[in-house]
Amino acid sequence: MFQCSGNTYMECIEKSLFGSNDPWPMQVKKGDWCLLLHYEYDTLLALWQAASDGGKRLVPKAWAGKFPFQVRVALQTASIIELPRGTVGPNERVLEGTRAEQVLQVVQGISQGHKH
């Protein structure tokens, strides 16, 4: 789960790139599921898949160089989906096994027009 603010959101979307100033994105592998938390609005957005392994400065000038640990992403739904609060815990960085499957089920339900 990556984070953004009002200042960084559009660059994430326009460049299909998520970043961090902490090195944990280096653990992301191509094909991993990615979510984006807009922390100013406490809104969890979905659903992307890593289009690259995590790396350092994949796009060096992104965010004026402030977030050098980056992952290229590809949106996997017809549009960005806002997930219900509580879908993912506030401190979760990596979704594994059953937890990842639960989040994917919520995303699929929302994208098909079902409320959760």
ChimeraX commands (.cxc) that place a marker at each C-alpha (Angstrom):
marker #1 position 0.00,0.00,0.00 radius 0.5
marker #1 position 1.47,3.30,-1.14 radius 0.5
marker #1 position 0.48,6.75,0.09 radius 0.5
marker #1 position -0.16,10.04,-1.64 radius 0.5
marker #1 position -1.29,13.55,-0.82 radius 0.5
marker #1 position -3.10,16.16,-2.84 radius 0.5
marker #1 position 0.32,17.33,-4.03 radius 0.5
marker #1 position 1.49,13.91,-5.26 radius 0.5
marker #1 position -1.73,12.17,-6.39 radius 0.5
marker #1 position -1.86,13.43,-9.99 radius 0.5
marker #1 position 1.77,12.57,-10.65 radius 0.5
marker #1 position 1.13,9.01,-9.37 radius 0.5
marker #1 position -1.82,8.66,-11.76 radius 0.5
marker #1 position -0.30,10.43,-14.78 radius 0.5
marker #1 position 3.00,8.57,-14.60 radius 0.5
marker #1 position 1.53,5.21,-13.45 radius 0.5
marker #1 position 4.18,5.32,-10.77 radius 0.5
marker #1 position 4.05,4.93,-7.00 radius 0.5
marker #1 position 6.92,5.93,-4.76 radius 0.5
marker #1 position 8.21,6.23,-1.23 radius 0.5
marker #1 position 11.14,7.79,0.59 radius 0.5
marker #1 position 11.48,4.52,2.58 radius 0.5
marker #1 position 13.17,1.58,0.81 radius 0.5
marker #1 position 10.37,-0.99,1.33 radius 0.5
marker #1 position 9.14,-0.70,-2.33 radius 0.5
marker #1 position 12.35,-2.47,-3.35 radius 0.5
marker #1 position 10.59,-5.65,-2.14 radius 0.5
marker #1 position 7.69,-5.21,-4.61 radius 0.5
marker #1 position 7.78,-7.67,-7.49 radius 0.5
marker #1 position 6.17,-7.34,-10.91 radius 0.5
marker #1 position 2.60,-8.66,-10.61 radius 0.5
marker #1 position 2.11,-7.71,-6.94 radius 0.5
marker #1 position -1.15,-5.94,-6.12 radius 0.5
marker #1 position -0.87,-2.26,-5.16 radius 0.5
marker #1 position -3.25,0.11,-3.41 radius 0.5
marker #1 position -2.97,3.87,-2.99 radius 0.5
marker #1 position -3.97,5.58,0.27 radius 0.5
marker #1 position -4.78,9.28,-0.16 radius 0.5
marker #1 position -3.98,10.11,3.43 radius 0.5
marker #1 position -5.37,13.66,3.40 radius 0.5
marker #1 position -8.83,12.29,2.58 radius 0.5
marker #1 position -8.38,8.95,4.38 radius 0.5
marker #1 position -9.39,7.28,1.11 radius 0.5
marker #1 position -8.08,3.94,-0.13 radius 0.5
marker #1 position -7.93,3.67,-3.93 radius 0.5
marker #1 position -7.62,0.51,-6.03 radius 0.5
marker #1 position -6.57,-1.47,-7.93 radius 0.5
marker #1 position -3.16,-1.51,-9.52 radius 0.5
marker #1 position -0.69,-4.24,-10.27 radius 0.5
marker #1 position 3.05,-3.69,-10.24 radius 0.5
marker #1 position 4.23,-3.44,-13.85 radius 0.5
marker #1 position 7.86,-3.58,-12.70 radius 0.5
marker #1 position 9.88,-4.76,-9.78 radius 0.5
marker #1 position 10.52,-2.05,-7.22 radius 0.5
marker #1 position 13.59,0.02,-7.97 radius 0.5
marker #1 position 15.40,3.21,-7.15 radius 0.5
marker #1 position 14.79,6.30,-9.28 radius 0.5
marker #1 position 12.94,4.52,-12.09 radius 0.5
marker #1 position 11.76,8.01,-13.04 radius 0.5
marker #1 position 14.43,10.24,-11.46 radius 0.5
marker #1 position 12.55,13.55,-11.75 radius 0.5
marker #1 position 9.21,12.23,-10.42 radius 0.5
marker #1 position 8.01,14.22,-7.42 radius 0.5
marker #1 position 11.12,16.41,-7.80 radius 0.5
marker #1 position 13.21,13.45,-6.64 radius 0.5
marker #1 position 11.56,13.27,-3.20 radius 0.5
marker #1 position 10.42,9.63,-3.45 radius 0.5
marker #1 position 13.28,7.65,-4.99 radius 0.5
marker #1 position 12.02,4.13,-4.22 radius 0.5
marker #1 position 9.50,3.50,-6.99 radius 0.5
marker #1 position 7.29,0.95,-8.70 radius 0.5
marker #1 position 5.66,1.27,-12.10 radius 0.5
marker #1 position 1.99,0.31,-11.86 radius 0.5
marker #1 position -0.90,-0.53,-14.19 radius 0.5
marker #1 position -4.54,0.05,-13.27 radius 0.5
marker #1 position -6.37,-3.29,-13.29 radius 0.5
marker #1 position -9.95,-2.01,-13.13 radius 0.5
marker #1 position -11.97,0.05,-15.61 radius 0.5
marker #1 position -11.56,3.06,-13.34 radius 0.5
marker #1 position -10.05,3.83,-9.97 radius 0.5
marker #1 position -12.17,2.32,-7.21 radius 0.5
marker #1 position -12.61,3.84,-3.76 radius 0.5
marker #1 position -12.55,1.05,-1.20 radius 0.5
marker #1 position -14.61,1.16,1.99 radius 0.5
marker #1 position -12.80,2.29,5.13 radius 0.5
marker #1 position -11.47,-0.65,7.07 radius 0.5
marker #1 position -10.86,-2.83,4.01 radius 0.5
marker #1 position -7.17,-2.70,4.84 radius 0.5
marker #1 position -5.66,-1.96,8.23 radius 0.5
marker #1 position -3.82,1.35,8.67 radius 0.5
marker #1 position -0.40,-0.25,9.07 radius 0.5
marker #1 position -0.59,-2.91,6.37 radius 0.5
marker #1 position 2.10,-2.62,3.70 radius 0.5
marker #1 position 1.83,-6.07,2.18 radius 0.5
marker #1 position -1.30,-8.14,1.61 radius 0.5
marker #1 position -0.66,-11.84,1.61 radius 0.5
marker #1 position -2.74,-14.98,1.22 radius 0.5
marker #1 position -6.29,-14.79,2.51 radius 0.5
marker #1 position -6.12,-11.06,3.25 radius 0.5
marker #1 position -5.19,-10.27,-0.36 radius 0.5
marker #1 position -8.01,-12.49,-1.60 radius 0.5
marker #1 position -10.51,-10.66,0.64 radius 0.5
marker #1 position -9.45,-7.27,-0.70 radius 0.5
marker #1 position -9.68,-8.55,-4.29 radius 0.5
marker #1 position -13.21,-9.83,-3.60 radius 0.5
marker #1 position -14.24,-6.40,-2.29 radius 0.5
marker #1 position -12.74,-4.72,-5.37 radius 0.5
marker #1 position -14.49,-7.18,-7.71 radius 0.5
marker #1 position -17.81,-6.64,-5.92 radius 0.5
marker #1 position -17.53,-2.86,-6.18 radius 0.5
marker #1 position -16.45,-2.97,-9.81 radius 0.5
marker #1 position -19.50,-5.11,-10.60 radius 0.5
marker #1 position -21.80,-2.65,-8.81 radius 0.5
marker #1 position -22.35,-4.54,-5.54 radius 0.5
marker #1 position -22.19,-2.64,-2.27 radius 0.5
marker #1 position -20.17,-3.98,0.66 radius 0.5
marker link #1:1,2 radius 0.2
marker link #1:2,3 radius 0.2
marker link #1:3,4 radius 0.2
marker link #1:4,5 radius 0.2
marker link #1:5,6 radius 0.2
marker link #1:6,7 radius 0.2
marker link #1:7,8 radius 0.2
marker link #1:8,9 radius 0.2
marker link #1:9,10 radius 0.2
marker link #1:10,11 radius 0.2
marker link #1:11,12 radius 0.2
marker link #1:12,13 radius 0.2
marker link #1:13,14 radius 0.2
marker link #1:14,15 radius 0.2
marker link #1:15,16 radius 0.2
marker link #1:16,17 radius 0.2
marker link #1:17,18 radius 0.2
marker link #1:18,19 radius 0.2
marker link #1:19,20 radius 0.2
marker link #1:20,21 radius 0.2
marker link #1:21,22 radius 0.2
marker link #1:22,23 radius 0.2
marker link #1:23,24 radius 0.2
marker link #1:24,25 radius 0.2
marker link #1:25,26 radius 0.2
marker link #1:26,27 radius 0.2
marker link #1:27,28 radius 0.2
marker link #1:28,29 radius 0.2
marker link #1:29,30 radius 0.2
marker link #1:30,31 radius 0.2
marker link #1:31,32 radius 0.2
marker link #1:32,33 radius 0.2
marker link #1:33,34 radius 0.2
marker link #1:34,35 radius 0.2
marker link #1:35,36 radius 0.2
marker link #1:36,37 radius 0.2
marker link #1:37,38 radius 0.2
marker link #1:38,39 radius 0.2
marker link #1:39,40 radius 0.2
marker link #1:40,41 radius 0.2
marker link #1:41,42 radius 0.2
marker link #1:42,43 radius 0.2
marker link #1:43,44 radius 0.2
marker link #1:44,45 radius 0.2
marker link #1:45,46 radius 0.2
marker link #1:46,47 radius 0.2
marker link #1:47,48 radius 0.2
marker link #1:48,49 radius 0.2
marker link #1:49,50 radius 0.2
marker link #1:50,51 radius 0.2
marker link #1:51,52 radius 0.2
marker link #1:52,53 radius 0.2
marker link #1:53,54 radius 0.2
marker link #1:54,55 radius 0.2
marker link #1:55,56 radius 0.2
marker link #1:56,57 radius 0.2
marker link #1:57,58 radius 0.2
marker link #1:58,59 radius 0.2
marker link #1:59,60 radius 0.2
marker link #1:60,61 radius 0.2
marker link #1:61,62 radius 0.2
marker link #1:62,63 radius 0.2
marker link #1:63,64 radius 0.2
marker link #1:64,65 radius 0.2
marker link #1:65,66 radius 0.2
marker link #1:66,67 radius 0.2
marker link #1:67,68 radius 0.2
marker link #1:68,69 radius 0.2
marker link #1:69,70 radius 0.2
marker link #1:70,71 radius 0.2
marker link #1:71,72 radius 0.2
marker link #1:72,73 radius 0.2
marker link #1:73,74 radius 0.2
marker link #1:74,75 radius 0.2
marker link #1:75,76 radius 0.2
marker link #1:76,77 radius 0.2
marker link #1:77,78 radius 0.2
marker link #1:78,79 radius 0.2
marker link #1:79,80 radius 0.2
marker link #1:80,81 radius 0.2
marker link #1:81,82 radius 0.2
marker link #1:82,83 radius 0.2
marker link #1:83,84 radius 0.2
marker link #1:84,85 radius 0.2
marker link #1:85,86 radius 0.2
marker link #1:86,87 radius 0.2
marker link #1:87,88 radius 0.2
marker link #1:88,89 radius 0.2
marker link #1:89,90 radius 0.2
marker link #1:90,91 radius 0.2
marker link #1:91,92 radius 0.2
marker link #1:92,93 radius 0.2
marker link #1:93,94 radius 0.2
marker link #1:94,95 radius 0.2
marker link #1:95,96 radius 0.2
marker link #1:96,97 radius 0.2
marker link #1:97,98 radius 0.2
marker link #1:98,99 radius 0.2
marker link #1:99,100 radius 0.2
marker link #1:100,101 radius 0.2
marker link #1:101,102 radius 0.2
marker link #1:102,103 radius 0.2
marker link #1:103,104 radius 0.2
marker link #1:104,105 radius 0.2
marker link #1:105,106 radius 0.2
marker link #1:106,107 radius 0.2
marker link #1:107,108 radius 0.2
marker link #1:108,109 radius 0.2
marker link #1:109,110 radius 0.2
marker link #1:110,111 radius 0.2
marker link #1:111,112 radius 0.2
marker link #1:112,113 radius 0.2
marker link #1:113,114 radius 0.2
marker link #1:114,115 radius 0.2
marker link #1:115,116 radius 0.2
view
